Amino acid sequence: MKPSSAHQAGWAEYGYCADCNRFQWGLRWHMACTLQGPPTAFALTASRTDERETLLDLRPAPMVGDGPPCGP
């Protein structure tokens, strides 16, 4: 069964696609992958959502002990 666009109506928005040089209506799929290929994170956003902000949200949270040591 093909999903109808009525399910997307609450999320979908108009957004500008610079590659196509036109406006589009719908949703945008973002995915972050490792250099080897497996996906590490994904997000589904409205078309007008800034890709740079979404990328910052997809970054993994720092693990305890990943940073420089604290204190002297």
CHARMM-style PDB file with segment names, atoms N, HN, CA, C and O in Angstrom:
ATOM      1  N   MET     1       0.843  -1.178   0.000  1.00  0.00      PROA
ATOM      2  CA  MET     1       0.000   0.000   0.000  1.00  0.00      PROA
ATOM      3  C   MET     1       0.886   1.240   0.000  1.00  0.00      PROA
ATOM      4  O   MET     1       1.798   1.357   0.819  1.00  0.00      PROA
ATOM      5  N   LYS     2       0.624   2.139  -0.895  1.00  0.00      PROA
ATOM      6  HN  LYS     2      -0.117   2.043  -1.560  1.00  0.00      PROA
ATOM      7  CA  LYS     2       1.411   3.362  -1.013  1.00  0.00      PROA
ATOM      8  C   LYS     2       0.922   4.390   0.005  1.00  0.00      PROA
ATOM      9  O   LYS     2      -0.274   4.676   0.057  1.00  0.00      PROA
ATOM     10  N   PRO     3       1.834   4.958   0.828  1.00  0.00      PROA
ATOM     11  CA  PRO     3       1.397   5.957   1.812  1.00  0.00      PROA
ATOM     12  C   PRO     3       0.932   7.233   1.119  1.00  0.00      PROA
ATOM     13  O   PRO     3       1.503   7.645   0.110  1.00  0.00      PROA
ATOM     14  N   SER     4      -0.088   7.839   1.659  1.00  0.00      PROA
ATOM     15  HN  SER     4      -0.552   7.504   2.479  1.00  0.00      PROA
ATOM     16  CA  SER     4      -0.602   9.073   1.062  1.00  0.00      PROA
ATOM     17  C   SER     4       0.161  10.272   1.601  1.00  0.00      PROA
ATOM     18  O   SER     4       0.777  10.202   2.664  1.00  0.00      PROA
ATOM     19  N   SER     5       0.115  11.362   0.866  1.00  0.00      PROA
ATOM     20  HN  SER     5      -0.385  11.418   0.002  1.00  0.00      PROA
ATOM     21  CA  SER     5       0.809  12.572   1.294  1.00  0.00      PROA
ATOM     22  C   SER     5       0.084  13.242   2.453  1.00  0.00      PROA
ATOM     23  O   SER     5       0.622  14.171   3.055  1.00  0.00      PROA
ATOM     24  N   ALA     6      -1.124  12.793   2.779  1.00  0.00      PROA
ATOM     25  HN  ALA     6      -1.561  12.039   2.290  1.00  0.00      PROA
ATOM     26  CA  ALA     6      -1.855  13.374   3.902  1.00  0.00      PROA
ATOM     27  C   ALA     6      -1.125  13.124   5.218  1.00  0.00      PROA
ATOM     28  O   ALA     6      -1.234  13.924   6.148  1.00  0.00      PROA
ATOM     29  N   HSD     7      -0.377  12.016   5.305  1.00  0.00      PROA
ATOM     30  HN  HSD     7      -0.288  11.367   4.549  1.00  0.00      PROA
ATOM     31  CA  HSD     7       0.384  11.724   6.521  1.00  0.00      PROA
ATOM     32  C   HSD     7       1.531  12.718   6.705  1.00  0.00      PROA
ATOM     33  O   HSD     7       1.949  12.978   7.834  1.00  0.00      PROA
ATOM     34  N   GLN     8       2.034  13.267   5.617  1.00  0.00      PROA
ATOM     35  HN  GLN     8       1.694  13.055   4.701  1.00  0.00      PROA
ATOM     36  CA  GLN     8       3.157  14.194   5.670  1.00  0.00      PROA
ATOM     37  C   GLN     8       2.703  15.639   5.835  1.00  0.00      PROA
ATOM     38  O   GLN     8       3.535  16.516   6.068  1.00  0.00      PROA
ATOM     39  N   ALA     9       1.432  15.903   5.723  1.00  0.00      PROA
ATOM     40  HN  ALA     9       0.757  15.191   5.534  1.00  0.00      PROA
ATOM     41  CA  ALA     9       0.937  17.279   5.684  1.00  0.00      PROA
ATOM     42  C   ALA     9       1.337  18.085   6.912  1.00  0.00      PROA
ATOM     43  O   ALA     9       1.583  19.285   6.793  1.00  0.00      PROA
ATOM     44  N   GLY    10       1.410  17.476   8.072  1.00  0.00      PROA
ATOM     45  HN  GLY    10       1.210  16.501   8.168  1.00  0.00      PROA
ATOM     46  CA  GLY    10       1.784  18.204   9.270  1.00  0.00      PROA
ATOM     47  C   GLY    10       3.262  18.528   9.350  1.00  0.00      PROA
ATOM     48  O   GLY    10       3.641  19.480  10.032  1.00  0.00      PROA
ATOM     49  N   TRP    11       4.110  17.766   8.673  1.00  0.00      PROA
ATOM     50  HN  TRP    11       3.802  16.992   8.119  1.00  0.00      PROA
ATOM     51  CA  TRP    11       5.561  17.949   8.734  1.00  0.00      PROA
ATOM     52  C   TRP    11       6.110  18.680   7.523  1.00  0.00      PROA
ATOM     53  O   TRP    11       7.035  19.482   7.646  1.00  0.00      PROA
ATOM     54  N   ALA    12       5.551  18.412   6.365  1.00  0.00      PROA
ATOM     55  HN  ALA    12       4.799  17.760   6.264  1.00  0.00      PROA
ATOM     56  CA  ALA    12       6.106  18.918   5.118  1.00  0.00      PROA
ATOM     57  C   ALA    12       5.951  20.429   5.007  1.00  0.00      PROA
ATOM     58  O   ALA    12       4.975  21.008   5.486  1.00  0.00      PROA
ATOM     59  N   GLU    13       6.938  21.056   4.364  1.00  0.00      PROA
ATOM     60  HN  GLU    13       7.730  20.585   3.975  1.00  0.00      PROA
ATOM     61  CA  GLU    13       6.931  22.500   4.134  1.00  0.00      PROA
ATOM     62  C   GLU    13       7.572  22.783   2.784  1.00  0.00      PROA
ATOM     63  O   GLU    13       8.209  21.915   2.187  1.00  0.00      PROA
ATOM     64  N   TYR    14       7.392  24.012   2.312  1.00  0.00      PROA
ATOM     65  HN  TYR    14       6.875  24.717   2.797  1.00  0.00      PROA
ATOM     66  CA  TYR    14       8.097  24.442   1.113  1.00  0.00      PROA
ATOM     67  C   TYR    14       9.510  24.839   1.487  1.00  0.00      PROA
ATOM     68  O   TYR    14       9.738  25.456   2.527  1.00  0.00      PROA
ATOM     69  N   GLY    15      10.449  24.485   0.639  1.00  0.00      PROA
ATOM     70  HN  GLY    15      10.264  23.984  -0.207  1.00  0.00      PROA
ATOM     71  CA  GLY    15      11.839  24.856   0.840  1.00  0.00      PROA
ATOM     72  C   GLY    15      12.513  25.057  -0.499  1.00  0.00      PROA
ATOM     73  O   GLY    15      12.047  24.536  -1.513  1.00  0.00      PROA
ATOM     74  N   TYR    16      13.601  25.804  -0.519  1.00  0.00      PROA
ATOM     75  HN  TYR    16      13.980  26.227   0.305  1.00  0.00      PROA
ATOM     76  CA  TYR    16      14.323  26.093  -1.753  1.00  0.00      PROA
ATOM     77  C   TYR    16      15.470  25.114  -1.925  1.00  0.00      PROA
ATOM     78  O   TYR    16      16.247  24.899  -0.995  1.00  0.00      PROA
ATOM     79  N   CYS    17      15.581  24.525  -3.090  1.00  0.00      PROA
ATOM     80  HN  CYS    17      14.949  24.699  -3.846  1.00  0.00      PROA
ATOM     81  CA  CYS    17      16.669  23.616  -3.426  1.00  0.00      PROA
ATOM     82  C   CYS    17      17.622  24.353  -4.360  1.00  0.00      PROA
ATOM     83  O   CYS    17      17.282  24.608  -5.516  1.00  0.00      PROA
ATOM     84  N   ALA    18      18.811  24.697  -3.871  1.00  0.00      PROA
ATOM     85  HN  ALA    18      19.087  24.490  -2.933  1.00  0.00      PROA
ATOM     86  CA  ALA    18      19.773  25.449  -4.680  1.00  0.00      PROA
ATOM     87  C   ALA    18      20.301  24.612  -5.844  1.00  0.00      PROA
ATOM     88  O   ALA    18      20.588  25.160  -6.908  1.00  0.00      PROA
ATOM     89  N   ASP    19      20.433  23.303  -5.664  1.00  0.00      PROA
ATOM     90  HN  ASP    19      20.199  22.858  -4.800  1.00  0.00      PROA
ATOM     91  CA  ASP    19      20.915  22.443  -6.748  1.00  0.00      PROA
ATOM     92  C   ASP    19      19.950  22.435  -7.927  1.00  0.00      PROA
ATOM     93  O   ASP    19      20.368  22.478  -9.084  1.00  0.00      PROA
ATOM     94  N   CYS    20      18.663  22.379  -7.627  1.00  0.00      PROA
ATOM     95  HN  CYS    20      18.323  22.344  -6.687  1.00  0.00      PROA
ATOM     96  CA  CYS    20      17.642  22.329  -8.681  1.00  0.00      PROA
ATOM     97  C   CYS    20      17.193  23.721  -9.108  1.00  0.00      PROA
ATOM     98  O   CYS    20      16.541  23.876 -10.141  1.00  0.00      PROA
ATOM     99  N   ASN    21      17.543  24.736  -8.314  1.00  0.00      PROA
ATOM    100  HN  ASN    21      18.072  24.610  -7.475  1.00  0.00      PROA
ATOM    101  CA  ASN    21      17.136  26.116  -8.564  1.00  0.00      PROA
ATOM    102  C   ASN    21      15.611  26.247  -8.601  1.00  0.00      PROA
ATOM    103  O   ASN    21      15.050  26.905  -9.477  1.00  0.00      PROA
ATOM    104  N   ARG    22      14.956  25.604  -7.632  1.00  0.00      PROA
ATOM    105  HN  ARG    22      15.412  25.069  -6.921  1.00  0.00      PROA
ATOM    106  CA  ARG    22      13.499  25.666  -7.558  1.00  0.00      PROA
ATOM    107  C   ARG    22      13.032  25.380  -6.134  1.00  0.00      PROA
ATOM    108  O   ARG    22      13.795  24.906  -5.292  1.00  0.00      PROA
ATOM    109  N   PHE    23      11.772  25.678  -5.894  1.00  0.00      PROA
ATOM    110  HN  PHE    23      11.152  26.062  -6.578  1.00  0.00      PROA
ATOM    111  CA  PHE    23      11.164  25.384  -4.603  1.00  0.00      PROA
ATOM    112  C   PHE    23      10.560  23.987  -4.645  1.00  0.00      PROA
ATOM    113  O   PHE    23      10.100  23.527  -5.690  1.00  0.00      PROA
ATOM    114  N   GLN    24      10.567  23.327  -3.508  1.00  0.00      PROA
ATOM    115  HN  GLN    24      10.941  23.701  -2.659  1.00  0.00      PROA
ATOM    116  CA  GLN    24       9.983  21.991  -3.424  1.00  0.00      PROA
ATOM    117  C   GLN    24       9.145  21.889  -2.163  1.00  0.00      PROA
ATOM    118  O   GLN    24       9.380  22.612  -1.195  1.00  0.00      PROA
ATOM    119  N   TRP    25       8.175  21.001  -2.174  1.00  0.00      PROA
ATOM    120  HN  TRP    25       7.984  20.414  -2.961  1.00  0.00      PROA
ATOM    121  CA  TRP    25       7.329  20.760  -1.019  1.00  0.00      PROA
ATOM    122  C   TRP    25       7.566  19.338  -0.563  1.00  0.00      PROA
ATOM    123  O   TRP    25       7.537  18.411  -1.372  1.00  0.00      PROA
ATOM    124  N   GLY    26       7.801  19.157   0.724  1.00  0.00      PROA
ATOM    125  HN  GLY    26       7.825  19.910   1.381  1.00  0.00      PROA
ATOM    126  CA  GLY    26       7.968  17.806   1.226  1.00  0.00      PROA
ATOM    127  C   GLY    26       8.904  17.744   2.410  1.00  0.00      PROA
ATOM    128  O   GLY    26       9.020  18.684   3.196  1.00  0.00      PROA
ATOM    129  N   LEU    27       9.567  16.608   2.513  1.00  0.00      PROA
ATOM    130  HN  LEU    27       9.472  15.844   1.875  1.00  0.00      PROA
ATOM    131  CA  LEU    27      10.483  16.332   3.610  1.00  0.00      PROA
ATOM    132  C   LEU    27      11.870  16.066   3.047  1.00  0.00      PROA
ATOM    133  O   LEU    27      12.021  15.740   1.870  1.00  0.00      PROA
ATOM    134  N   ARG    28      12.874  16.206   3.893  1.00  0.00      PROA
ATOM    135  HN  ARG    28      12.751  16.470   4.850  1.00  0.00      PROA
ATOM    136  CA  ARG    28      14.256  15.969   3.472  1.00  0.00      PROA
ATOM    137  C   ARG    28      14.879  14.940   4.405  1.00  0.00      PROA
ATOM    138  O   ARG    28      14.745  15.026   5.625  1.00  0.00      PROA
ATOM    139  N   TRP    29      15.561  13.967   3.812  1.00  0.00      PROA
ATOM    140  HN  TRP    29      15.669  13.898   2.821  1.00  0.00      PROA
ATOM    141  CA  TRP    29      16.227  12.898   4.553  1.00  0.00      PROA
ATOM    142  C   TRP    29      17.702  13.249   4.683  1.00  0.00      PROA
ATOM    143  O   TRP    29      18.362  13.523   3.681  1.00  0.00      PROA
ATOM    144  N   HSD    30      18.227  13.243   5.905  1.00  0.00      PROA
ATOM    145  HN  HSD    30      17.691  13.020   6.720  1.00  0.00      PROA
ATOM    146  CA  HSD    30      19.643  13.505   6.175  1.00  0.00      PROA
ATOM    147  C   HSD    30      20.233  12.237   6.785  1.00  0.00      PROA
ATOM    148  O   HSD    30      19.606  11.594   7.627  1.00  0.00      PROA
ATOM    149  N   MET    31      21.439  11.884   6.354  1.00  0.00      PROA
ATOM    150  HN  MET    31      21.948  12.406   5.670  1.00  0.00      PROA
ATOM    151  CA  MET    31      22.083  10.697   6.904  1.00  0.00      PROA
ATOM    152  C   MET    31      23.584  10.937   7.008  1.00  0.00      PROA
ATOM    153  O   MET    31      24.207  11.448   6.077  1.00  0.00      PROA
ATOM    154  N   ALA    32      24.155  10.566   8.142  1.00  0.00      PROA
ATOM    155  HN  ALA    32      23.649  10.151   8.898  1.00  0.00      PROA
ATOM    156  CA  ALA    32      25.598  10.648   8.358  1.00  0.00      PROA
ATOM    157  C   ALA    32      26.159   9.231   8.338  1.00  0.00      PROA
ATOM    158  O   ALA    32      25.604   8.320   8.953  1.00  0.00      PROA
ATOM    159  N   CYS    33      27.268   9.060   7.620  1.00  0.00      PROA
ATOM    160  HN  CYS    33      27.719   9.799   7.120  1.00  0.00      PROA
ATOM    161  CA  CYS    33      27.893   7.739   7.488  1.00  0.00      PROA
ATOM    162  C   CYS    33      29.371   7.825   7.838  1.00  0.00      PROA
ATOM    163  O   CYS    33      29.969   8.901   7.805  1.00  0.00      PROA
ATOM    164  N   THR    34      29.945   6.690   8.170  1.00  0.00      PROA
ATOM    165  HN  THR    34      29.460   5.817   8.196  1.00  0.00      PROA
ATOM    166  CA  THR    34      31.385   6.621   8.382  1.00  0.00      PROA
ATOM    167  C   THR    34      32.069   6.565   7.018  1.00  0.00      PROA
ATOM    168  O   THR    34      31.401   6.408   5.996  1.00  0.00      PROA
ATOM    169  N   LEU    35      33.385   6.691   6.997  1.00  0.00      PROA
ATOM    170  HN  LEU    35      33.928   6.818   7.827  1.00  0.00      PROA
ATOM    171  CA  LEU    35      34.119   6.598   5.732  1.00  0.00      PROA
ATOM    172  C   LEU    35      34.005   5.206   5.118  1.00  0.00      PROA
ATOM    173  O   LEU    35      34.149   5.052   3.905  1.00  0.00      PROA
ATOM    174  N   GLN    36      33.748   4.195   5.942  1.00  0.00      PROA
ATOM    175  HN  GLN    36      33.631   4.321   6.927  1.00  0.00      PROA
ATOM    176  CA  GLN    36      33.593   2.832   5.442  1.00  0.00      PROA
ATOM    177  C   GLN    36      32.194   2.592   4.865  1.00  0.00      PROA
ATOM    178  O   GLN    36      31.990   1.618   4.139  1.00  0.00      PROA
ATOM    179  N   GLY    37      31.227   3.467   5.178  1.00  0.00      PROA
ATOM    180  HN  GLY    37      31.393   4.258   5.768  1.00  0.00      PROA
ATOM    181  CA  GLY    37      29.906   3.361   4.586  1.00  0.00      PROA
ATOM    182  C   GLY    37      28.728   3.167   5.511  1.00  0.00      PROA
ATOM    183  O   GLY    37      27.643   3.651   5.186  1.00  0.00      PROA
ATOM    184  N   PRO    38      28.861   2.488   6.652  1.00  0.00      PROA
ATOM    185  CA  PRO    38      27.683   2.274   7.490  1.00  0.00      PROA
ATOM    186  C   PRO    38      27.122   3.587   8.046  1.00  0.00      PROA
ATOM    187  O   PRO    38      27.886   4.457   8.465  1.00  0.00      PROA
ATOM    188  N   PRO    39      25.804   3.734   8.054  1.00  0.00      PROA
ATOM    189  CA  PRO    39      25.206   4.945   8.618  1.00  0.00      PROA
ATOM    190  C   PRO    39      25.376   4.993  10.135  1.00  0.00      PROA
ATOM    191  O   PRO    39      25.315   3.971  10.818  1.00  0.00      PROA
ATOM    192  N   THR    40      25.591   6.201  10.641  1.00  0.00      PROA
ATOM    193  HN  THR    40      25.641   7.032  10.086  1.00  0.00      PROA
ATOM    194  CA  THR    40      25.742   6.385  12.081  1.00  0.00      PROA
ATOM    195  C   THR    40      24.583   7.168  12.679  1.00  0.00      PROA
ATOM    196  O   THR    40      24.304   7.041  13.871  1.00  0.00      PROA
ATOM    197  N   ALA    41      23.898   7.982  11.864  1.00  0.00      PROA
ATOM    198  HN  ALA    41      24.125   8.085  10.895  1.00  0.00      PROA
ATOM    199  CA  ALA    41      22.771   8.769  12.355  1.00  0.00      PROA
ATOM    200  C   ALA    41      21.922   9.205  11.163  1.00  0.00      PROA
ATOM    201  O   ALA    41      22.411   9.291  10.036  1.00  0.00      PROA
ATOM    202  N   PHE    42      20.649   9.479  11.427  1.00  0.00      PROA
ATOM    203  HN  PHE    42      20.252   9.409  12.342  1.00  0.00      PROA
ATOM    204  CA  PHE    42      19.777   9.977  10.367  1.00  0.00      PROA
ATOM    205  C   PHE    42      18.721  10.888  10.965  1.00  0.00      PROA
ATOM    206  O   PHE    42      18.451  10.851  12.166  1.00  0.00      PROA
ATOM    207  N   ALA    43      18.125  11.712  10.097  1.00  0.00      PROA
ATOM    208  HN  ALA    43      18.345  11.742   9.122  1.00  0.00      PROA
ATOM    209  CA  ALA    43      17.066  12.621  10.526  1.00  0.00      PROA
ATOM    210  C   ALA    43      16.138  12.891   9.349  1.00  0.00      PROA
ATOM    211  O   ALA    43      16.571  12.901   8.197  1.00  0.00      PROA
ATOM    212  N   LEU    44      14.885  13.104   9.638  1.00  0.00      PROA
ATOM    213  HN  LEU    44      14.532  13.095  10.574  1.00  0.00      PROA
ATOM    214  CA  LEU    44      13.884  13.482   8.654  1.00  0.00      PROA
ATOM    215  C   LEU    44      13.376  14.856   9.057  1.00  0.00      PROA
ATOM    216  O   LEU    44      12.821  15.021  10.143  1.00  0.00      PROA
ATOM    217  N   THR    45      13.562  15.849   8.183  1.00  0.00      PROA
ATOM    218  HN  THR    45      14.013  15.715   7.300  1.00  0.00      PROA
ATOM    219  CA  THR    45      13.202  17.226   8.515  1.00  0.00      PROA
ATOM    220  C   THR    45      12.330  17.825   7.425  1.00  0.00      PROA
ATOM    221  O   THR    45      12.193  17.264   6.338  1.00  0.00      PROA
ATOM    222  N   ALA    46      11.746  18.969   7.732  1.00  0.00      PROA
ATOM    223  HN  ALA    46      11.857  19.425   8.615  1.00  0.00      PROA
ATOM    224  CA  ALA    46      10.990  19.720   6.731  1.00  0.00      PROA
ATOM    225  C   ALA    46      11.958  20.275   5.688  1.00  0.00      PROA
ATOM    226  O   ALA    46      13.146  20.434   5.969  1.00  0.00      PROA
ATOM    227  N   SER    47      11.467  20.566   4.508  1.00  0.00      PROA
ATOM    228  HN  SER    47      10.502  20.437   4.280  1.00  0.00      PROA
ATOM    229  CA  SER    47      12.326  21.004   3.400  1.00  0.00      PROA
ATOM    230  C   SER    47      13.100  22.273   3.701  1.00  0.00      PROA
ATOM    231  O   SER    47      14.219  22.436   3.214  1.00  0.00      PROA
ATOM    232  N   ARG    48      12.540  23.167   4.482  1.00  0.00      PROA
ATOM    233  HN  ARG    48      11.631  23.034   4.878  1.00  0.00      PROA
ATOM    234  CA  ARG    48      13.221  24.441   4.719  1.00  0.00      PROA
ATOM    235  C   ARG    48      14.229  24.403   5.865  1.00  0.00      PROA
ATOM    236  O   ARG    48      14.872  25.414   6.146  1.00  0.00      PROA
ATOM    237  N   THR    49      14.379  23.273   6.523  1.00  0.00      PROA
ATOM    238  HN  THR    49      13.857  22.452   6.295  1.00  0.00      PROA
ATOM    239  CA  THR    49      15.330  23.156   7.626  1.00  0.00      PROA
ATOM    240  C   THR    49      16.753  23.290   7.102  1.00  0.00      PROA
ATOM    241  O   THR    49      17.106  22.693   6.085  1.00  0.00      PROA
ATOM    242  N   ASP    50      17.566  24.075   7.797  1.00  0.00      PROA
ATOM    243  HN  ASP    50      17.279  24.560   8.623  1.00  0.00      PROA
ATOM    244  CA  ASP    50      18.954  24.296   7.395  1.00  0.00      PROA
ATOM    245  C   ASP    50      19.759  23.011   7.579  1.00  0.00      PROA
ATOM    246  O   ASP    50      19.777  22.434   8.667  1.00  0.00      PROA
ATOM    247  N   GLU    51      20.418  22.569   6.520  1.00  0.00      PROA
ATOM    248  HN  GLU    51      20.403  23.037   5.636  1.00  0.00      PROA
ATOM    249  CA  GLU    51      21.187  21.326   6.569  1.00  0.00      PROA
ATOM    250  C   GLU    51      22.345  21.413   7.551  1.00  0.00      PROA
ATOM    251  O   GLU    51      22.711  20.409   8.163  1.00  0.00      PROA
ATOM    252  N   ARG    52      22.925  22.592   7.710  1.00  0.00      PROA
ATOM    253  HN  ARG    52      22.628  23.408   7.213  1.00  0.00      PROA
ATOM    254  CA  ARG    52      24.060  22.746   8.626  1.00  0.00      PROA
ATOM    255  C   ARG    52      23.635  22.525  10.070  1.00  0.00      PROA
ATOM    256  O   ARG    52      24.365  21.908  10.844  1.00  0.00      PROA
ATOM    257  N   GLU    53      22.461  23.023  10.437  1.00  0.00      PROA
ATOM    258  HN  GLU    53      21.868  23.525   9.808  1.00  0.00      PROA
ATOM    259  CA  GLU    53      21.971  22.812  11.798  1.00  0.00      PROA
ATOM    260  C   GLU    53      21.650  21.344  12.042  1.00  0.00      PROA
ATOM    261  O   GLU    53      21.914  20.811  13.119  1.00  0.00      PROA
ATOM    262  N   THR    54      21.080  20.697  11.035  1.00  0.00      PROA
ATOM    263  HN  THR    54      20.866  21.130  10.159  1.00  0.00      PROA
ATOM    264  CA  THR    54      20.766  19.276  11.164  1.00  0.00      PROA
ATOM    265  C   THR    54      22.043  18.463  11.333  1.00  0.00      PROA
ATOM    266  O   THR    54      22.079  17.527  12.131  1.00  0.00      PROA
ATOM    267  N   LEU    55      23.088  18.810  10.592  1.00  0.00      PROA
ATOM    268  HN  LEU    55      23.059  19.571   9.944  1.00  0.00      PROA
ATOM    269  CA  LEU    55      24.360  18.099  10.713  1.00  0.00      PROA
ATOM    270  C   LEU    55      24.926  18.223  12.123  1.00  0.00      PROA
ATOM    271  O   LEU    55      25.454  17.255  12.669  1.00  0.00      PROA
ATOM    272  N   LEU    56      24.819  19.408  12.713  1.00  0.00      PROA
ATOM    273  HN  LEU    56      24.390  20.195  12.269  1.00  0.00      PROA
ATOM    274  CA  LEU    56      25.307  19.580  14.086  1.00  0.00      PROA
ATOM    275  C   LEU    56      24.517  18.711  15.060  1.00  0.00      PROA
ATOM    276  O   LEU    56      25.071  18.206  16.036  1.00  0.00      PROA
ATOM    277  N   ASP    57      23.223  18.538  14.793  1.00  0.00      PROA
ATOM    278  HN  ASP    57      22.773  18.949  14.000  1.00  0.00      PROA
ATOM    279  CA  ASP    57      22.401  17.683  15.657  1.00  0.00      PROA
ATOM    280  C   ASP    57      22.736  16.204  15.478  1.00  0.00      PROA
ATOM    281  O   ASP    57      22.528  15.410  16.396  1.00  0.00      PROA
ATOM    282  N   LEU    58      23.251  15.826  14.310  1.00  0.00      PROA
ATOM    283  HN  LEU    58      23.420  16.471  13.565  1.00  0.00      PROA
ATOM    284  CA  LEU    58      23.562  14.422  14.035  1.00  0.00      PROA
ATOM    285  C   LEU    58      24.920  13.994  14.588  1.00  0.00      PROA
ATOM    286  O   LEU    58      25.216  12.801  14.647  1.00  0.00      PROA
ATOM    287  N   ARG    59      25.747  14.960  14.994  1.00  0.00      PROA
ATOM    288  HN  ARG    59      25.506  15.930  14.947  1.00  0.00      PROA
ATOM    289  CA  ARG    59      27.060  14.597  15.537  1.00  0.00      PROA
ATOM    290  C   ARG    59      26.887  13.767  16.797  1.00  0.00      PROA
ATOM    291  O   ARG    59      25.989  14.030  17.597  1.00  0.00      PROA
ATOM    292  N   PRO    60      27.738  12.769  16.978  1.00  0.00      PROA
ATOM    293  CA  PRO    60      27.631  11.970  18.207  1.00  0.00      PROA
ATOM    294  C   PRO    60      28.039  12.785  19.428  1.00  0.00      PROA
ATOM    295  O   PRO    60      28.896  13.665  19.348  1.00  0.00      PROA
ATOM    296  N   ALA    61      27.422  12.483  20.536  1.00  0.00      PROA
ATOM    297  HN  ALA    61      26.726  11.768  20.602  1.00  0.00      PROA
ATOM    298  CA  ALA    61      27.766  13.154  21.791  1.00  0.00      PROA
ATOM    299  C   ALA    61      29.155  12.698  22.234  1.00  0.00      PROA
ATOM    300  O   ALA    61      29.501  11.530  22.056  1.00  0.00      PROA
ATOM    301  N   PRO    62      29.953  13.594  22.806  1.00  0.00      PROA
ATOM    302  CA  PRO    62      31.293  13.188  23.255  1.00  0.00      PROA
ATOM    303  C   PRO    62      31.197  12.171  24.389  1.00  0.00      PROA
ATOM    304  O   PRO    62      30.348  12.280  25.273  1.00  0.00      PROA
ATOM    305  N   MET    63      32.064  11.207  24.344  1.00  0.00      PROA
ATOM    306  HN  MET    63      32.754  11.118  23.626  1.00  0.00      PROA
ATOM    307  CA  MET    63      32.108  10.175  25.377  1.00  0.00      PROA
ATOM    308  C   MET    63      32.955  10.672  26.544  1.00  0.00      PROA
ATOM    309  O   MET    63      33.838  11.511  26.364  1.00  0.00      PROA
ATOM    310  N   VAL    64      32.692  10.164  27.714  1.00  0.00      PROA
ATOM    311  HN  VAL    64      31.975   9.482  27.860  1.00  0.00      PROA
ATOM    312  CA  VAL    64      33.476  10.529  28.890  1.00  0.00      PROA
ATOM    313  C   VAL    64      34.909  10.056  28.668  1.00  0.00      PROA
ATOM    314  O   VAL    64      35.143   8.895  28.332  1.00  0.00      PROA
ATOM    315  N   GLY    65      35.854  10.954  28.856  1.00  0.00      PROA
ATOM    316  HN  GLY    65      35.663  11.897  29.129  1.00  0.00      PROA
ATOM    317  CA  GLY    65      37.252  10.605  28.674  1.00  0.00      PROA
ATOM    318  C   GLY    65      37.785  10.917  27.291  1.00  0.00      PROA
ATOM    319  O   GLY    65      38.967  10.689  27.033  1.00  0.00      PROA
ATOM    320  N   ASP    66      36.950  11.436  26.379  1.00  0.00      PROA
ATOM    321  HN  ASP    66      35.990  11.622  26.589  1.00  0.00      PROA
ATOM    322  CA  ASP    66      37.412  11.764  25.035  1.00  0.00      PROA
ATOM    323  C   ASP    66      38.192  13.073  24.982  1.00  0.00      PROA
ATOM    324  O   ASP    66      39.019  13.261  24.089  1.00  0.00      PROA
ATOM    325  N   GLY    67      37.943  13.967  25.911  1.00  0.00      PROA
ATOM    326  HN  GLY    67      37.271  13.814  26.636  1.00  0.00      PROA
ATOM    327  CA  GLY    67      38.576  15.278  25.877  1.00  0.00      PROA
ATOM    328  C   GLY    67      39.899  15.296  26.613  1.00  0.00      PROA
ATOM    329  O   GLY    67      40.367  14.270  27.107  1.00  0.00      PROA
ATOM    330  N   PRO    68      40.497  16.478  26.680  1.00  0.00      PROA
ATOM    331  CA  PRO    68      41.756  16.599  27.421  1.00  0.00      PROA
ATOM    332  C   PRO    68      41.505  16.394  28.911  1.00  0.00      PROA
ATOM    333  O   PRO    68      40.396  16.632  29.390  1.00  0.00      PROA
ATOM    334  N   PRO    69      42.504  15.964  29.635  1.00  0.00      PROA
ATOM    335  CA  PRO    69      42.316  15.745  31.069  1.00  0.00      PROA
ATOM    336  C   PRO    69      42.023  17.057  31.792  1.00  0.00      PROA
ATOM    337  O   PRO    69      42.544  18.110  31.424  1.00  0.00      PROA
ATOM    338  N   CYS    70      41.201  16.982  32.804  1.00  0.00      PROA
ATOM    339  HN  CYS    70      40.778  16.126  33.104  1.00  0.00      PROA
ATOM    340  CA  CYS    70      40.842  18.167  33.588  1.00  0.00      PROA
ATOM    341  C   CYS    70      41.827  18.335  34.742  1.00  0.00      PROA
ATOM    342  O   CYS    70      42.340  17.363  35.296  1.00  0.00      PROA
ATOM    343  N   GLY    71      42.070  19.574  35.079  1.00  0.00      PROA
ATOM    344  HN  GLY    71      41.653  20.364  34.629  1.00  0.00      PROA
ATOM    345  CA  GLY    71      42.925  19.849  36.230  1.00  0.00      PROA
ATOM    346  C   GLY    71      44.401  19.860  35.885  1.00  0.00      PROA
ATOM    347  O   GLY    71      44.783  19.617  34.740  1.00  0.00      PROA
ATOM    348  N   PRO    72      45.225  20.142  36.879  1.00  0.00      PROA
ATOM    349  CA  PRO    72      46.678  20.235  36.637  1.00  0.00      PROA
ATOM    350  C   PRO    72      47.332  18.887  36.463  1.00  0.00      PROA
ATOM    351  OT1 PRO    72      48.543  18.810  36.254  1.00  0.00      PROA
TER     352      PRO     72
END
